[in-house]
Amino acid sequence: QLQIVESGGGLVQPGGSLRLSCASSGFTSETYAVGWFRQAPGKGREAVSTINRSGTKTAYADSVRGRFTISRDYAKNTVFLQMNSLKPEDTGIYYCAAGTIYYPEITEATFGMEYWGQGTQVTVSS
């Protein structure tokens, strides 16, 4: 059974940092591209960052480029999202997803995702 579990969310002040983790089980993570998505209250889901199966290609939304970094640890079957210089507009539920096809354009990232986690809440507030 394929499972994806996110963790690492929480409440942080503006300018602070969080590191989200996306742990997978039931499959070998190196066979899947992985993406992080978020949904703010009252808004649609948006792609935040993606990484391909080999970890050689990454993509970021313009709103997070330079502040967020996606990486993967194959030994742990885990993908991380390091989030620095957090802003109140980064608040939302962050979802991790995996799929066999990698779309290099961040706006198309959702198309390749087949398996989704339950999400972890990130709140940026003073």
ROMAR-421294 format. One record per residue: y, z negated, x negated of N, C-alpha, C in turn; residue in one letter. Coordinates in pm, 1 decimal, decimal comma. Layout:
% ROMAR-421294
+----------+----------+----------+----------+----------+----------+----------+----------+----------+------+
:     n_yy :     n_zz :     n_xx :    ca_yy :    ca_zz :    ca_xx :     c_yy :     c_zz :     c_xx : rest :
+----------+----------+----------+----------+----------+----------+----------+----------+----------+------+
:        Y :        Z :        X :        Y :        Z :        X :        Y :        Z :        X :    A :
...
+----------+----------+----------+----------+----------+----------+----------+----------+----------+------+
% end
This chain:
% ROMAR-421294
+----------+----------+----------+----------+----------+----------+----------+----------+----------+------+
:     n_yy :     n_zz :     n_xx :    ca_yy :    ca_zz :    ca_xx :     c_yy :     c_zz :     c_xx : rest :
+----------+----------+----------+----------+----------+----------+----------+----------+----------+------+
:   -118,9 :      0,0 :    -85,3 :      0,0 :      0,0 :      0,0 :    123,9 :      0,0 :    -88,9 :    Q :
:    211,9 :     94,6 :    -62,7 :    333,5 :    105,9 :   -142,8 :    436,0 :      5,7 :    -92,9 :    L :
:    494,1 :    -68,4 :   -186,8 :    594,5 :   -166,2 :   -150,0 :    709,9 :   -163,5 :   -248,1 :    Q :
:    828,8 :   -181,8 :   -194,0 :    949,7 :   -192,6 :   -274,8 :   1022,1 :   -319,2 :   -231,4 :    I :
:   1057,8 :   -401,9 :   -328,6 :   1125,9 :   -527,3 :   -298,8 :   1250,4 :   -538,2 :   -385,5 :    V :
:   1365,1 :   -554,4 :   -319,1 :   1490,7 :   -573,4 :   -390,6 :   1520,5 :   -722,3 :   -405,7 :    E :
:   1591,4 :   -755,4 :   -511,3 :   1637,0 :   -892,1 :   -532,2 :   1761,8 :   -890,8 :   -618,8 :    S :
:   1827,5 :  -1005,8 :   -625,9 :   1943,1 :  -1018,8 :   -712,9 :   2077,6 :  -1018,0 :   -642,1 :    G :
:   2075,9 :   -996,4 :   -511,5 :   2202,2 :   -998,0 :   -438,7 :   2258,0 :  -1138,2 :   -427,5 :    G :
:   2381,2 :  -1147,3 :   -377,5 :   2443,2 :  -1277,3 :   -360,3 :   2592,1 :  -1265,7 :   -340,0 :    G :
:   2657,7 :  -1378,4 :   -348,8 :   2803,0 :  -1385,8 :   -333,9 :   2866,3 :  -1395,1 :   -472,9 :    L :
:   2964,3 :  -1309,1 :   -496,5 :   3030,6 :  -1308,1 :   -626,8 :   3179,1 :  -1283,6 :   -606,3 :    V :
:   3260,2 :  -1335,6 :   -694,6 :   3404,4 :  -1315,5 :   -685,8 :   3441,8 :  -1177,0 :   -738,7 :    Q :
:   3552,1 :  -1123,8 :   -692,6 :   3599,6 :   -996,0 :   -747,3 :   3611,1 :  -1002,5 :   -899,6 :    P :
:   3564,6 :   -895,9 :   -963,3 :   3563,4 :   -892,0 :  -1109,0 :   3435,6 :   -942,6 :  -1170,0 :    G :
:   3350,6 :  -1002,2 :  -1087,9 :   3225,3 :  -1056,7 :  -1137,1 :   3115,2 :   -951,8 :  -1149,9 :    G :
:   2996,6 :   -999,2 :  -1184,8 :   2882,2 :   -910,0 :  -1207,5 :   2757,8 :   -960,0 :  -1136,0 :    S :
:   2672,5 :   -867,1 :  -1103,9 :   2539,3 :   -895,6 :  -1049,7 :   2443,4 :   -793,0 :  -1105,4 :    L :
:   2317,2 :   -831,2 :  -1114,6 :   2214,6 :   -734,7 :  -1150,7 :   2107,7 :   -733,6 :  -1042,5 :    R :
:   2095,2 :   -620,7 :   -979,5 :   1993,0 :   -603,7 :   -876,4 :   1864,3 :   -552,3 :   -939,2 :    L :
:   1753,3 :   -597,5 :   -882,0 :   1622,3 :   -553,5 :   -928,1 :   1547,4 :   -487,7 :   -813,4 :    S :
:   1472,9 :   -384,3 :   -847,6 :   1390,3 :   -312,9 :   -750,1 :   1249,1 :   -309,9 :   -806,3 :    C :
:   1163,3 :   -395,4 :   -753,3 :   1026,2 :   -404,5 :   -801,6 :    934,6 :   -325,8 :   -709,2 :    A :
:    846,5 :   -249,1 :   -769,5 :    755,4 :   -168,2 :   -690,2 :    610,8 :   -210,2 :   -714,8 :    S :
:    531,2 :   -194,2 :   -614,0 :    388,3 :   -222,7 :   -626,1 :    311,3 :   -120,6 :   -544,3 :    S :
:    188,0 :   -100,5 :   -583,2 :    106,2 :     -5,5 :   -511,5 :    114,9 :    135,0 :   -566,2 :    G :
:    203,5 :    155,9 :   -663,7 :    211,5 :    285,6 :   -728,4 :    274,6 :    266,5 :   -865,2 :    F :
:    254,7 :    364,6 :   -950,4 :    312,6 :    360,0 :  -1083,6 :    454,3 :    413,4 :  -1077,1 :    T :
:    549,2 :    332,4 :  -1117,0 :    689,3 :    368,0 :  -1097,2 :    728,8 :    494,3 :  -1170,7 :    S :
:    659,3 :    529,0 :  -1279,1 :    700,1 :    645,5 :  -1357,0 :    673,7 :    775,8 :  -1282,8 :    E :
:    603,7 :    769,6 :  -1171,4 :    578,0 :    890,7 :  -1094,4 :    685,0 :    914,7 :   -987,9 :    T :
:    782,3 :    825,2 :   -981,0 :    882,2 :    835,6 :   -876,2 :   1024,4 :    828,1 :   -931,5 :    Y :
:   1111,0 :    907,5 :   -870,7 :   1253,8 :    888,4 :   -890,5 :   1295,8 :    770,6 :   -802,9 :    A :
:   1399,2 :    702,2 :   -843,8 :   1443,2 :    582,9 :   -770,9 :   1593,7 :    589,3 :   -748,3 :    V :
:   1633,9 :    540,7 :   -634,0 :   1777,1 :    538,4 :   -604,2 :   1819,6 :    407,1 :   -542,9 :    G :
:   1946,3 :    374,5 :   -563,5 :   2008,6 :    260,1 :   -497,6 :   2109,2 :    314,0 :   -396,1 :    W :
:   2105,3 :    256,2 :   -278,3 :   2193,2 :    295,6 :   -169,4 :   2256,1 :    169,2 :   -112,6 :    F :
:   2366,0 :    185,2 :    -43,8 :   2427,2 :     67,2 :     17,4 :   2486,7 :    103,7 :    152,3 :    R :
:   2498,5 :      0,5 :    234,7 :   2559,0 :     18,7 :    366,2 :   2653,4 :    -96,6 :    390,8 :    Q :
:   2779,8 :    -64,5 :    403,4 :   2880,5 :   -165,3 :    433,1 :   2887,6 :   -187,8 :    583,3 :    A :
:   2936,9 :   -301,0 :    626,6 :   2947,7 :   -329,5 :    770,6 :   3027,1 :   -220,6 :    842,5 :    P :
:   2969,0 :   -166,6 :    946,7 :   3037,1 :    -66,1 :   1026,7 :   3044,1 :     72,1 :    964,3 :    G :
:   2974,0 :     92,7 :    853,0 :   2977,9 :    222,0 :    785,2 :   2837,3 :    277,0 :    766,9 :    K :
:   2831,4 :    402,9 :    733,9 :   2702,9 :    465,7 :    709,8 :   2649,5 :    433,1 :    571,3 :    G :
:   2524,9 :    468,2 :    548,8 :   2462,3 :    444,3 :    420,0 :   2511,4 :    546,2 :    319,4 :    R :
:   2538,5 :    501,6 :    198,4 :   2581,1 :    592,2 :     92,0 :   2496,1 :    571,7 :    -32,4 :    E :
:   2474,8 :    678,7 :   -104,5 :   2402,4 :    670,4 :   -230,9 :   2493,5 :    613,2 :   -337,5 :    A :
:   2440,3 :    520,3 :   -413,8 :   2517,2 :    454,8 :   -519,3 :   2478,5 :    509,6 :   -656,2 :    V :
:   2348,3 :    514,9 :   -681,9 :   2302,5 :    560,9 :   -812,2 :   2156,4 :    601,3 :   -804,3 :    S :
:   2116,7 :    697,6 :   -887,7 :   1978,5 :    741,9 :   -891,4 :   1934,6 :    760,1 :  -1036,6 :    T :
:   1802,5 :    758,2 :  -1054,4 :   1745,0 :    780,6 :  -1186,8 :   1615,8 :    859,0 :  -1169,2 :    I :
:   1592,3 :    954,3 :  -1256,7 :   1473,2 :   1036,7 :  -1240,4 :   1349,5 :    966,9 :  -1297,1 :    N :
:   1236,0 :   1032,3 :  -1285,9 :   1109,8 :    968,7 :  -1319,5 :   1103,6 :    928,2 :  -1466,7 :    R :
:   1155,8 :   1012,3 :  -1553,8 :   1147,8 :    983,0 :  -1696,7 :   1261,4 :    895,5 :  -1746,0 :    S :
:   1357,5 :    870,6 :  -1659,4 :   1471,8 :    788,5 :  -1700,4 :   1574,7 :    862,8 :  -1782,0 :    G :
:   1562,2 :    994,9 :  -1788,7 :   1653,3 :   1074,1 :  -1873,0 :   1774,2 :   1126,0 :  -1796,9 :    T :
:   1769,9 :   1118,9 :  -1665,1 :   1882,8 :   1166,1 :  -1584,3 :   1925,1 :   1058,0 :  -1486,1 :    K :
:   2053,8 :   1037,7 :  -1478,1 :   2108,9 :    942,0 :  -1383,5 :   2227,5 :   1004,4 :  -1311,9 :    T :
:   2260,0 :    949,0 :  -1198,6 :   2375,1 :    996,4 :  -1122,0 :   2441,6 :    875,8 :  -1056,4 :    A :
:   2571,8 :    885,9 :  -1038,5 :   2648,0 :    775,6 :   -980,0 :   2749,6 :    829,3 :   -879,6 :    Y :
:   2773,7 :    748,3 :   -777,7 :   2883,6 :    778,8 :   -687,0 :   3014,7 :    760,1 :   -763,4 :    A :
:   3114,8 :    837,5 :   -726,7 :   3243,6 :    827,0 :   -795,2 :   3300,5 :    685,5 :   -787,9 :    D :
:   3274,0 :    618,5 :   -679,2 :   3331,4 :    485,9 :   -656,9 :   3274,3 :    378,8 :   -749,8 :    S :
:   3159,9 :    407,0 :   -813,3 :   3097,5 :    305,3 :   -898,8 :   3082,5 :    350,3 :  -1043,6 :    V :
:   3109,0 :    476,8 :  -1069,3 :   3089,8 :    529,2 :  -1205,3 :   3177,2 :    451,2 :  -1303,5 :    R :
:   3115,1 :    411,3 :  -1414,1 :   3185,4 :    333,7 :  -1514,8 :   3173,5 :    183,5 :  -1494,6 :    G :
:   3130,2 :    143,0 :  -1376,9 :   3113,7 :     -1,0 :  -1348,3 :   2967,0 :    -38,6 :  -1328,4 :    R :
:   2888,5 :     53,0 :  -1272,9 :   2747,6 :     27,4 :  -1246,1 :   2661,4 :    105,5 :  -1344,5 :    F :
:   2544,8 :     47,2 :  -1377,9 :   2449,9 :    114,8 :  -1466,2 :   2309,5 :     98,1 :  -1410,8 :    T :
:   2239,6 :    209,3 :  -1395,4 :   2101,5 :    206,2 :  -1348,1 :   2008,6 :    222,0 :  -1468,1 :    I :
:   1896,7 :    150,4 :  -1465,4 :   1799,8 :    160,1 :  -1574,2 :   1662,1 :    124,8 :  -1518,5 :    S :
:   1559,5 :    156,7 :  -1596,1 :   1425,2 :    123,8 :  -1546,9 :   1339,3 :     69,8 :  -1660,1 :    R :
:   1251,8 :    -23,0 :  -1622,3 :   1156,5 :    -85,4 :  -1714,1 :   1017,7 :    -49,3 :  -1663,1 :    D :
:    952,2 :     44,6 :  -1730,5 :    822,5 :     92,6 :  -1683,3 :    715,7 :    -15,4 :  -1693,5 :    Y :
:    722,4 :    -96,6 :  -1793,8 :    622,5 :   -202,3 :  -1810,8 :    624,3 :   -300,1 :  -1694,3 :    A :
:    743,4 :   -321,2 :  -1639,2 :    757,5 :   -414,9 :  -1527,0 :    759,9 :   -344,2 :  -1391,8 :    K :
:    750,9 :   -210,1 :  -1393,0 :    759,3 :   -135,4 :  -1267,0 :    886,2 :   -172,4 :  -1190,1 :    N :
:    994,2 :   -182,9 :  -1261,5 :   1119,0 :   -231,1 :  -1202,6 :   1236,1 :   -142,4 :  -1242,4 :    T :
:   1324,9 :   -119,7 :  -1147,0 :   1449,9 :    -49,2 :  -1171,4 :   1563,8 :   -147,4 :  -1149,0 :    V :
:   1660,9 :   -144,1 :  -1236,8 :   1773,4 :   -237,2 :  -1229,2 :   1903,3 :   -162,7 :  -1196,2 :    F :
:   1992,7 :   -235,1 :  -1132,9 :   2128,5 :   -185,3 :  -1113,3 :   2222,8 :   -294,4 :  -1161,7 :    L :
:   2281,0 :   -273,3 :  -1277,7 :   2379,2 :   -366,6 :  -1331,5 :   2514,9 :   -332,4 :  -1272,9 :    Q :
:   2575,2 :   -428,5 :  -1206,7 :   2702,5 :   -405,6 :  -1138,9 :   2809,0 :   -495,0 :  -1200,7 :    M :
:   2906,3 :   -434,4 :  -1261,7 :   3016,0 :   -506,9 :  -1325,7 :   3147,6 :   -476,2 :  -1255,1 :    N :
:   3246,8 :   -559,2 :  -1282,1 :   3381,1 :   -540,5 :  -1224,5 :   3373,6 :   -517,8 :  -1074,5 :    S :
:   3300,4 :   -601,5 :  -1008,6 :   3277,6 :   -584,4 :   -864,8 :   3406,2 :   -599,2 :   -785,2 :    L :
:   3413,7 :   -520,8 :   -677,6 :   3529,9 :   -519,3 :   -589,4 :   3486,5 :   -556,4 :   -449,1 :    K :
:   3576,4 :   -604,3 :   -366,8 :   3540,0 :   -636,3 :   -227,8 :   3477,6 :   -517,4 :   -155,0 :    P :
:   3520,7 :   -396,3 :   -186,9 :   3463,9 :   -278,5 :   -120,4 :   3321,1 :   -247,2 :   -164,4 :    E :
:   3268,8 :   -319,9 :   -261,1 :   3127,5 :   -305,8 :   -299,0 :   3036,4 :   -388,6 :   -208,2 :    D :
:   3094,7 :   -464,9 :   -121,0 :   3017,2 :   -548,1 :    -29,2 :   2930,6 :   -463,6 :     61,7 :    T :
:   2804,9 :   -508,3 :     80,6 :   2714,7 :   -437,4 :    170,4 :   2571,1 :   -475,5 :    142,6 :    G :
:   2482,9 :   -415,2 :    218,0 :   2340,4 :   -431,6 :    193,1 :   2298,0 :   -320,2 :     98,6 :    I :
:   2233,9 :   -358,5 :     -9,0 :   2189,6 :   -262,6 :   -109,1 :   2039,4 :   -238,9 :    -94,4 :    Y :
:   2002,9 :   -114,2 :    -81,4 :   1864,1 :    -73,9 :    -63,8 :   1816,0 :      4,8 :   -185,1 :    Y :
:   1691,1 :    -18,0 :   -217,5 :   1624,8 :     60,8 :   -321,1 :   1525,6 :    154,9 :   -252,8 :    C :
:   1513,2 :    273,9 :   -305,6 :   1421,4 :    371,4 :   -248,8 :   1356,5 :    451,3 :   -360,8 :    A :
:   1239,6 :    507,1 :   -331,5 :   1166,6 :    586,0 :   -430,2 :   1114,3 :    713,4 :   -366,4 :    A :
:   1105,9 :    816,8 :   -446,5 :   1055,6 :    943,7 :   -397,9 :   1006,7 :   1029,3 :   -511,9 :    G :
:    927,9 :   1130,3 :   -480,6 :    869,4 :   1214,4 :   -585,0 :    963,1 :   1324,6 :   -633,1 :    T :
:   1065,1 :   1356,0 :   -554,8 :   1157,2 :   1463,5 :   -592,4 :   1293,0 :   1403,4 :   -626,2 :    I :
:   1344,7 :   1442,3 :   -741,3 :   1475,8 :   1392,8 :   -784,5 :   1582,6 :   1496,9 :   -755,1 :    Y :
:   1684,0 :   1457,1 :   -683,4 :   1797,9 :   1543,3 :   -655,6 :   1912,1 :   1500,7 :   -747,1 :    Y :
:   1955,5 :   1584,4 :   -838,5 :   2059,3 :   1544,9 :   -934,7 :   2195,9 :   1519,2 :   -872,3 :    P :
:   2222,1 :   1581,3 :   -757,5 :   2349,5 :   1556,3 :   -690,6 :   2340,4 :   1428,7 :   -609,2 :    E :
:   2430,1 :   1334,9 :   -635,9 :   2422,5 :   1204,6 :   -570,2 :   2432,5 :   1216,5 :   -418,9 :    I :
:   2505,5 :   1316,5 :   -371,8 :   2520,5 :   1334,1 :   -226,9 :   2392,0 :   1380,0 :   -159,6 :    T :
:   2296,0 :   1428,0 :   -237,3 :   2168,4 :   1474,5 :   -181,3 :   2055,4 :   1376,5 :   -208,4 :    E :
:   2086,2 :   1263,8 :   -267,7 :   1982,6 :   1171,0 :   -313,1 :   1889,0 :   1125,9 :   -202,0 :    A :
:   1942,2 :   1107,2 :    -82,8 :   1860,0 :   1056,6 :     27,5 :   1743,2 :   1149,3 :     58,2 :    T :
:   1763,5 :   1280,1 :     40,3 :   1661,0 :   1377,4 :     77,2 :   1530,4 :   1354,2 :      4,6 :    F :
:   1537,9 :   1304,2 :   -119,0 :   1417,0 :   1290,1 :   -198,6 :   1346,1 :   1157,6 :   -182,1 :    G :
:   1403,6 :   1066,7 :   -106,1 :   1347,3 :    932,2 :    -96,9 :   1245,9 :    920,1 :     15,6 :    M :
:   1130,9 :    861,2 :    -16,4 :   1022,0 :    848,6 :     78,9 :    992,2 :    704,3 :    116,9 :    E :
:   1018,4 :    612,7 :     25,7 :    983,8 :    472,1 :     47,9 :   1108,8 :    387,9 :     27,0 :    Y :
:   1128,5 :    293,6 :    118,4 :   1249,4 :    212,5 :    118,2 :   1216,2 :     63,8 :    120,7 :    W :
:   1300,9 :    -13,0 :     52,2 :   1290,5 :   -157,7 :     58,2 :   1367,9 :   -212,2 :    176,4 :    G :
:   1365,5 :   -343,7 :    190,9 :   1431,6 :   -409,8 :    303,8 :   1578,7 :   -439,6 :    277,1 :    Q :
:   1620,1 :   -430,7 :    153,2 :   1760,6 :   -450,5 :    119,8 :   1792,4 :   -590,6 :     72,5 :    G :
:   1901,3 :   -600,7 :     -2,5 :   1952,0 :   -729,6 :    -48,6 :   2103,5 :   -730,4 :    -29,0 :    T :
:   2155,3 :   -842,0 :     20,7 :   2296,6 :   -850,7 :     53,9 :   2380,9 :   -878,4 :    -69,3 :    Q :
:   2487,0 :   -801,3 :    -84,9 :   2585,9 :   -825,4 :   -190,0 :   2720,1 :   -848,7 :   -122,5 :    V :
:   2781,4 :   -960,7 :   -151,8 :   2911,4 :   -993,6 :    -94,8 :   3008,3 :  -1023,9 :   -208,3 :    T :
:   3116,8 :   -949,5 :   -211,7 :   3219,5 :   -969,3 :   -314,0 :   3343,2 :  -1023,4 :   -244,4 :    V :
:   3372,2 :  -1148,9 :   -270,7 :   3482,3 :  -1214,3 :   -199,8 :   3530,6 :  -1334,5 :   -279,5 :    S :
:   3658,4 :  -1362,1 :   -267,7 :   3714,1 :  -1480,6 :   -331,6 :   3716,9 :  -1597,3 :   -234,9 :    S :
+----------+----------+----------+----------+----------+----------+----------+----------+----------+------+
% end
